[in-house]
Amino acid sequence: MSEMTVLALIPARAGSKSVPHKNIQSVGGKPLLAYSIEQALAAERVSRVLLSTDSEDYAAIGRRFGAETPFLRPAALATDLATDLDVFRHALAWFEEHESAVPDLIVHLRPTHPVRQPADIDAAIDLLVAHPEWDSVRSVVEAPHTPYKMWTRGDDGTLTPFATLASSGDGAAPDAYNLPRQALPTVYLQNAAIDVTRARTIRDLGSMTGHVIGSYVMREVHDIDTPDELARAVRAVQRTAEVPTGKQFVFDIDGVIASLTPGNDYAQAEPLADTIAVVNRLYDAGNRIVLLTARGYVTDIDWRPVTEAQLARWGVRYHELHFGKPNADYYIDDRLIAMDDLRALVG
């Protein structure tokens, strides 16, 4: 990994019609593009951070926050119709001409997505490095609505399913739109937060993604394209700024993350969504999350497979899971904090 050069490239043109000068709008007291620069600089796997812009004013802002700005992008590559591929090809051509070498990997960080963690950037890079057969990695979130229940509408008013399921062994394909949502495949939406691609994918395949695209699953979308989305991003940044960071939090599972179950039948536990949201916010803010449970202490049953499957199904983000905490009616801890107090702190 140390031999690989990784460039974080942040494209920020001056022209924007939906939100004028969107990329330098003030969000939480800083220009929008500053967040992506700071996140890239904080990522351990990133070698260099470059801002590609057509504006000297934007370039000056980028330099103030630590980005390299070795060139200004030509005006032809800063229009509404200019593609990401055009912009990234231009940057690679500059490296070939002026440094006689190009980075191995390029991380595409859109300045319009101000809420992301440096750890996520590193994880997406590591994912592509671990899969040499992949051409790129793209960050995605679980789609809020399934396309299997969406339709196109003909001129005569009739409906055609937008997405269909593959045929079964007998050649018949079920009507996906009539199936319960739980029976349909999980679908993912690209969230415009982190894309990692190989230089050869851009140069040799003429593509930002190539043919084999790996996925890095995230939880939220904060991409900005409208004034309403800008306002939501401001609120998201404010919430993130108020959350503790760099700390270690230890959570019990039953009664905190999961409902209590009679007879220690933990397979029947249900998720406690409010707590899980707090845990995930703390995780996303850069804290270390440790889960500690007494499951199996009384029953002498290995509950790890059930517990890990539950946590994955419920979307709980954590770093460590420990079993073996002694069973007790009361716990005494000099660092105890009630969930109500933690919710008030995190929001």
MITI-624276 format. One line per field, with one value per residue (C-alpha): residue number from 1; residue in one letter; x, y negated, z negated. Coordinates in nm, 4 decimals, padded with zeros to 6 digits. Each point is the difference from the previous one (the first is absolute). Example, Ala and Ser with C-alpha at 12.3 -4.5 7.8 and 13.67 -1.06 7.14 Angstrom:
2
seq = c(1, 2)
type = c(A, S)
c1 = c(01.2300, 00.1370)
c2 = c(00.4500, -00.3440)
c3 = c(-00.7800, 00.0660)
***
This chain:
347
seq = c(1, 2, 3, 4, 5, 6, 7, 8, 9, 10, 11, 12, 13, 14, 15, 16, 17, 18, 19, 20, 21, 22, 23, 24, 25, 26, 27, 28, 29, 30, 31, 32, 33, 34, 35, 36, 37, 38, 39, 40, 41, 42, 43, 44, 45, 46, 47, 48, 49, 50, 51, 52, 53, 54, 55, 56, 57, 58, 59, 60, 61, 62, 63, 64, 65, 66, 67, 68, 69, 70, 71, 72, 73, 74, 75, 76, 77, 78, 79, 80, 81, 82, 83, 84, 85, 86, 87, 88, 89, 90, 91, 92, 93, 94, 95, 96, 97, 98, 99, 100, 101, 102, 103, 104, 105, 106, 107, 108, 109, 110, 111, 112, 113, 114, 115, 116, 117, 118, 119, 120, 121, 122, 123, 124, 125, 126, 127, 128, 129, 130, 131, 132, 133, 134, 135, 136, 137, 138, 139, 140, 141, 142, 143, 144, 145, 146, 147, 148, 149, 150, 151, 152, 153, 154, 155, 156, 157, 158, 159, 160, 161, 162, 163, 164, 165, 166, 167, 168, 169, 170, 171, 172, 173, 174, 175, 176, 177, 178, 179, 180, 181, 182, 183, 184, 185, 186, 187, 188, 189, 190, 191, 192, 193, 194, 195, 196, 197, 198, 199, 200, 201, 202, 203, 204, 205, 206, 207, 208, 209, 210, 211, 212, 213, 214, 215, 216, 217, 218, 219, 220, 221, 222, 223, 224, 225, 226, 227, 228, 229, 230, 231, 232, 233, 234, 235, 236, 237, 238, 239, 240, 241, 242, 243, 244, 245, 246, 247, 248, 249, 250, 251, 252, 253, 254, 255, 256, 257, 258, 259, 260, 261, 262, 263, 264, 265, 266, 267, 268, 269, 270, 271, 272, 273, 274, 275, 276, 277, 278, 279, 280, 281, 282, 283, 284, 285, 286, 287, 288, 289, 290, 291, 292, 293, 294, 295, 296, 297, 298, 299, 300, 301, 302, 303, 304, 305, 306, 307, 308, 309, 310, 311, 312, 313, 314, 315, 316, 317, 318, 319, 320, 321, 322, 323, 324, 325, 326, 327, 328, 329, 330, 331, 332, 333, 334, 335, 336, 337, 338, 339, 340, 341, 342, 343, 344, 345, 346, 347)
type = c(M, S, E, M, T, V, L, A, L, I, P, A, R, A, G, S, K, S, V, P, H, K, N, I, Q, S, V, G, G, K, P, L, L, A, Y, S, I, E, Q, A, L, A, A, E, R, V, S, R, V, L, L, S, T, D, S, E, D, Y, A, A, I, G, R, R, F, G, A, E, T, P, F, L, R, P, A, A, L, A, T, D, L, A, T, D, L, D, V, F, R, H, A, L, A, W, F, E, E, H, E, S, A, V, P, D, L, I, V, H, L, R, P, T, H, P, V, R, Q, P, A, D, I, D, A, A, I, D, L, L, V, A, H, P, E, W, D, S, V, R, S, V, V, E, A, P, H, T, P, Y, K, M, W, T, R, G, D, D, G, T, L, T, P, F, A, T, L, A, S, S, G, D, G, A, A, P, D, A, Y, N, L, P, R, Q, A, L, P, T, V, Y, L, Q, N, A, A, I, D, V, T, R, A, R, T, I, R, D, L, G, S, M, T, G, H, V, I, G, S, Y, V, M, R, E, V, H, D, I, D, T, P, D, E, L, A, R, A, V, R, A, V, Q, R, T, A, E, V, P, T, G, K, Q, F, V, F, D, I, D, G, V, I, A, S, L, T, P, G, N, D, Y, A, Q, A, E, P, L, A, D, T, I, A, V, V, N, R, L, Y, D, A, G, N, R, I, V, L, L, T, A, R, G, Y, V, T, D, I, D, W, R, P, V, T, E, A, Q, L, A, R, W, G, V, R, Y, H, E, L, H, F, G, K, P, N, A, D, Y, Y, I, D, D, R, L, I, A, M, D, D, L, R, A, L, V, G)
c1 = c(00.0000, 00.2830, 00.1330, -00.3308, -00.0535, -00.3535, -00.1266, -00.3154, -00.1446, -00.2681, -00.1679, -00.1498, -00.0996, -00.1229, -00.3174, -00.3144, -00.3510, -00.2112, 00.2013, 00.2330, 00.3615, -00.1193, 00.3494, 00.1054, -00.3303, 00.0571, -00.0925, 00.0735, 00.2287, 00.2125, -00.0298, -00.1627, 00.3040, 00.2139, -00.1689, 00.1109, 00.3538, 00.0263, -00.1450, 00.2455, 00.2939, -00.1089, -00.0253, 00.3069, 00.0004, -00.0078, 00.3400, -00.1004, -00.3063, -00.0710, -00.2746, -00.0998, -00.1724, -00.0382, 00.0055, 00.3064, -00.2198, -00.1016, 00.3632, 00.1073, -00.2631, 00.1165, 00.3615, -00.1059, -00.1446, 00.2974, -00.0781, 00.2407, -00.1160, 00.2718, -00.2244, -00.3281, -00.2426, -00.0806, -00.3371, -00.1145, 00.0313, -00.2054, -00.3348, -00.3234, 00.0728, 00.3596, 00.0277, 00.1937, 00.2011, 00.1107, 00.1090, 00.1926, 00.1669, 00.1173, 00.1517, 00.1771, 00.1372, 00.1470, 00.1746, 00.1392, 00.1318, 00.1387, 00.0940, 00.0449, -00.2160, -00.3608, -00.1470, -00.0994, -00.3409, -00.2179, -00.2630, -00.2868, -00.1292, -00.2836, -00.0005, -00.3789, 00.0070, 00.1406, -00.0853, 00.2371, 00.2639, 00.3713, -00.0269, -00.2564, 00.2380, 00.2746, -00.2338, -00.1143, 00.3626, 00.0947, -00.2957, 00.1215, 00.3576, -00.1259, -00.1817, 00.2409, -00.2698, -00.2192, 00.0307, -00.1486, -00.1957, -00.3116, -00.1714, -00.3675, -00.2885, -00.2985, -00.2651, -00.2990, -00.2402, 00.0168, -00.0023, -00.1868, -00.3155, 00.0631, -00.1517, 00.0349, -00.3208, -00.0798, -00.1706, -00.3203, 00.0103, 00.1086, 00.2716, 00.3151, 00.2130, 00.3234, 00.1891, -00.0744, 00.1337, 00.1935, -00.1887, -00.0085, 00.0950, -00.3351, 00.0453, -00.2571, 00.0877, -00.2145, -00.1675, 00.2410, -00.2444, -00.2447, 00.2541, 00.0564, 00.2869, 00.1870, 00.0047, 00.1687, 00.3754, 00.1669, 00.0824, 00.2678, 00.0234, 00.3294, 00.0373, 00.2721, 00.2232, 00.3071, 00.1103, 00.3394, 00.1295, 00.3228, 00.1934, -00.0061, -00.3802, -00.0162, 00.2868, -00.0339, -00.3701, -00.1208, -00.2293, -00.0335, -00.1074, 00.1034, -00.1733, 00.0306, -00.1229, 00.0368, -00.2336, 00.0701, -00.3222, -00.0732, -00.3054, -00.0895, -00.0209, 00.1033, 00.0553, -00.0987, -00.1694, -00.2820, -00.0473, -00.2024, 00.2811, 00.2491, -00.2112, -00.0138, 00.3769, 00.0482, -00.2108, 00.1891, 00.3363, -00.1233, -00.1151, 00.3304, 00.1949, -00.1890, 00.0638, 00.3017, 00.2808, 00.3083, -00.1502, -00.0772, -00.3604, -00.0993, -00.3629, -00.1917, -00.2192, -00.3132, -00.2141, 00.2092, 00.0413, -00.2463, -00.3229, 00.0025, -00.1307, -00.1635, 00.1963, 00.3216, -00.1204, 00.2077, -00.1055, -00.3347, 00.1578, -00.1124, 00.2156, -00.0341, 00.0212, 00.0580, 00.3096, 00.1331, -00.0264, 00.2080, 00.2602, 00.0314, 00.0339, 00.2801, 00.1658, -00.0283, 00.1499, 00.3222, -00.0575, 00.0850, -00.3052, 00.0360, -00.2962, 00.0065, -00.2527, -00.0708, -00.1865, 00.0828, 00.1358, -00.3063, -00.1175, 00.3487, -00.1122, 00.2193, -00.2087, 00.2697, -00.1384, -00.3512, 00.1296, 00.2256, -00.2846, -00.2356, 00.2460, 00.0575, -00.3732, -00.0719, 00.2781, 00.1999, 00.3482, 00.2687, 00.3672, 00.0073, -00.2477, 00.0846, -00.1787, 00.0400, -00.1067, -00.1167, -00.3737, -00.1243, -00.3068, 00.1934, 00.3157, 00.2045, 00.2220, 00.1727, -00.0407, -00.3625, -00.2139, -00.3715, -00.1345, -00.2271, 00.3058, 00.1869, -00.2924, -00.0101, 00.3726, -00.0071, -00.3372)
c2 = c(00.0000, -00.2417, 00.0264, -00.1196, -00.3693, -00.1157, -00.3353, -00.1557, -00.2195, -00.2530, -00.1566, -00.3414, -00.2159, -00.3542, 00.0268, 00.1376, -00.0960, 00.1696, -00.1529, -00.2790, 00.0554, 00.3121, 00.1366, -00.2954, -00.0567, -00.0431, 00.3140, 00.0011, -00.3002, 00.1511, 00.0104, 00.3224, 00.1311, -00.0299, 00.3032, 00.2363, -00.1394, 00.0441, 00.3510, 00.1020, -00.1449, 00.1930, 00.3315, 00.2143, 00.1704, -00.3213, -00.1161, -00.3359, -00.2232, -00.1989, -00.2511, -00.0203, -00.3318, -00.2611, -00.2891, -00.1665, -00.1097, 00.3617, 00.1091, -00.2521, 00.1334, 00.3541, -00.0875, -00.1689, 00.3312, 00.2095, 00.1185, -00.0113, -00.2131, 00.0423, -00.1022, -00.1642, 00.2132, -00.1235, -00.1712, 00.2738, 00.2485, -00.2119, -00.0077, 00.1754, 00.2582, 00.0772, 00.3527, 00.1323, 00.2086, -00.3148, -00.1644, 00.3012, 00.0632, -00.3604, 00.0449, 00.3234, -00.1679, -00.2740, 00.2594, 00.1798, -00.3252, -00.1623, 00.2934, 00.2823, 00.2282, 00.0327, 00.1112, 00.3639, -00.0767, -00.3097, -00.0772, -00.2107, -00.2198, -00.2228, -00.3286, 00.0160, 00.2834, -00.1664, 00.2772, 00.2981, 00.1529, 00.0333, 00.3599, 00.0669, -00.1397, 00.2308, 00.2995, -00.0550, -00.0256, 00.3166, 00.1787, -00.0734, 00.0963, 00.3316, 00.0760, -00.0351, 00.1401, -00.3063, -00.3109, -00.2338, -00.0315, -00.2139, -00.0992, 00.0898, -00.0006, 00.2268, -00.1522, -00.1433, 00.1335, 00.3186, -00.0357, 00.3306, -00.1914, -00.2807, -00.0375, -00.1760, -00.1370, 00.0265, -00.2613, 00.2052, -00.0063, 00.3590, 00.0952, 00.2043, 00.1247, -00.1948, 00.3024, 00.3714, 00.3087, 00.2716, 00.3073, 00.2993, 00.3555, 00.0603, -00.3068, -00.2081, -00.3362, -00.1163, -00.3380, -00.1905, -00.2856, 00.2416, 00.1469, -00.1217, -00.2477, 00.2440, 00.2594, -00.2346, -00.0456, -00.2820, -00.2867, -00.2640, -00.3647, -00.1787, -00.2804, -00.2133, 00.0112, 00.2083, 00.1542, 00.1675, 00.0958, 00.1156, -00.2302, 00.2736, 00.0134, -00.3644, 00.0086, 00.3430, 00.0769, -00.3572, 00.0268, -00.1308, 00.3425, 00.2658, 00.3337, 00.1477, -00.2382, 00.0820, -00.1415, -00.1870, -00.0153, -00.3161, -00.1170, -00.3479, -00.2340, -00.3638, -00.1015, -00.3590, -00.1098, -00.2269, -00.2734, 00.2434, 00.2573, -00.2730, -00.0857, 00.3687, 00.0269, -00.2996, 00.1718, 00.3283, -00.1748, -00.1775, 00.3304, 00.1663, -00.2872, 00.0444, 00.3746, 00.1198, 00.1390, 00.2112, 00.1692, 00.3624, 00.0899, 00.3375, 00.1073, 00.2896, 00.1773, 00.1301, -00.2747, -00.2653, 00.0954, 00.2900, 00.0635, 00.2266, 00.3493, 00.2511, 00.3133, -00.1376, 00.0911, -00.2686, 00.1091, -00.1692, -00.3372, -00.3038, -00.3024, -00.3219, -00.2466, -00.3139, 00.1437, 00.1447, -00.3440, -00.1456, 00.2777, -00.0519, -00.3763, 00.0478, 00.2494, -00.2391, -00.2808, 00.2002, 00.1624, 00.3628, 00.2139, 00.3121, 00.2288, 00.2084, 00.2702, 00.2746, 00.2102, 00.3641, -00.0557, 00.1620, 00.2259, 00.1184, -00.0410, -00.1574, -00.3017, -00.1597, 00.1065, -00.1172, -00.3245, -00.0844, 00.0707, -00.2218, -00.2881, 00.0228, 00.0177, -00.2955, -00.2079, -00.0463, -00.1380, 00.1071, 00.0900, 00.2788, 00.2538, 00.1703, 00.2859, 00.1207, -00.2921, 00.1477, 00.0192, -00.2357, -00.1829, -00.3252, -00.1441, -00.2659, -00.2095, -00.3276, -00.1051, 00.0971, -00.2247, 00.0459, 00.0377, -00.3019, -00.2112, 00.1381, -00.0711, -00.3564, -00.0343, 00.1516, -00.1394)
c3 = c(00.0000, -00.0831, 00.3575, 00.1459, 00.0628, -00.0687, 00.1238, -00.1398, 00.2729, -00.0874, 00.3052, -00.0775, 00.2924, -00.0547, 00.2032, -00.1637, 00.1013, -00.2684, -00.2872, 00.1233, -00.1097, -00.1783, -00.0584, -00.2156, -00.1813, -00.3732, -00.1929, -00.3705, 00.0427, 00.2791, 00.3792, 00.1129, 00.1871, -00.3154, -00.1557, 00.2766, -00.0105, -00.3772, 00.0144, 00.2731, -00.1934, -00.3097, 00.1882, -00.0675, 00.3420, 00.2060, 00.1299, 00.1535, 00.0143, 00.3161, 00.0765, 00.3663, 00.0690, 00.2709, -00.2495, -00.1516, -00.2928, -00.0638, 00.0370, -00.2626, -00.2389, 00.0704, -00.0770, -00.3223, -00.1188, 00.1154, 00.3539, 00.2929, 00.2939, 00.2655, 00.2887, 00.0897, 00.1908, 00.3537, 00.0357, 00.2375, -00.2871, -00.2400, 00.1774, -00.0925, 00.2696, -00.1000, -00.1378, -00.2970, 00.2458, 00.1878, -00.3255, -00.1273, 00.3347, -00.0028, -00.3476, 00.0977, 00.3146, -00.2191, -00.2179, 00.3046, 00.1480, -00.3141, -00.2251, 00.2545, -00.2145, -00.1021, -00.3340, -00.0313, -00.1474, 00.0198, -00.2623, 00.1312, -00.2835, 00.1084, -00.1941, -00.0033, -00.2557, -00.3142, -00.2480, 00.0227, -00.2247, 00.0899, -00.1230, 00.2729, 00.2619, -00.1270, -00.0100, 00.3594, 00.1154, -00.1884, 00.1558, 00.3528, -00.0904, -00.1401, 00.3276, 00.2926, 00.2275, -00.0622, 00.2149, -00.2610, -00.3232, -00.0355, -00.3240, -00.0234, -00.2458, -00.0193, 00.2265, -00.1884, 00.2626, 00.2031, 00.3813, 00.0164, -00.0892, 00.2494, 00.3450, 00.3300, 00.1504, 00.3687, 00.2147, -00.0228, -00.3802, -00.0514, -00.2460, 00.0586, -00.2923, -00.0257, -00.1394, 00.0221, -00.1762, 00.1802, 00.1097, -00.2331, 00.0952, 00.1696, 00.2174, -00.1844, -00.1544, -00.2927, 00.0167, -00.2216, -00.0555, -00.1644, -00.2421, -00.3563, -00.0250, -00.2276, 00.2802, 00.2488, 00.0481, -00.1920, 00.2349, -00.0505, 00.0996, 00.0706, -00.2548, 00.1660, -00.3090, 00.0947, 00.3293, 00.0354, 00.3413, 00.1567, 00.2312, 00.2625, -00.0211, 00.1032, 00.2475, 00.1609, -00.0362, 00.0524, -00.3003, -00.3549, -00.1224, 00.2503, 00.0360, -00.3503, -00.2686, -00.3679, -00.2635, -00.3212, -00.1985, -00.1963, -00.1917, 00.1169, 00.2971, -00.0429, 00.3628, 00.0766, 00.3205, -00.1194, -00.2639, -00.2145, 00.0129, -00.0943, -00.3054, -00.1000, 00.0381, -00.2277, -00.2660, 00.0457, -00.0405, -00.3109, -00.1521, 00.0817, -00.1553, -00.3280, -00.0276, -00.2028, 00.2133, -00.0635, -00.3068, -00.0843, -00.0826, -00.1460, 00.0411, -00.1489, 00.2543, -00.1728, -00.1423, 00.1798, 00.3659, -00.0031, -00.1871, -00.3053, 00.0677, -00.2359, -00.0822, 00.1503, 00.3496, 00.1682, 00.3486, -00.0719, -00.0795, 00.1967, 00.0848, -00.2013, 00.2861, -00.2058, -00.1683, 00.3241, 00.1603, -00.2854, 00.0268, 00.3737, -00.0360, -00.2497, 00.2355, 00.2951, -00.2094, -00.0380, -00.3387, -00.0804, -00.0751, -00.2159, -00.0670, -00.3177, -00.0832, -00.2524, 00.2575, -00.0679, -00.3498, -00.1582, 00.2839, 00.1035, 00.3636, 00.2662, 00.1021, 00.2154, 00.3441, -00.0938, -00.1469, 00.2943, 00.2439, -00.2014, -00.0157, 00.3756, 00.0711, -00.2275, 00.1539, -00.3222, 00.0670, -00.2462, -00.0290, -00.2611, -00.1376, -00.3315, -00.1782, -00.3557, -00.2125, -00.3312, -00.0481, -00.2721, -00.1215, -00.0465, 00.1520, -00.1767, 00.2240, -00.0753, 00.3634, 00.0455, 00.2214, 00.0492, 00.3541, -00.0497, -00.0840, 00.3000, 00.2331, -00.1283, 00.0674, 00.3491, 00.1062)
***
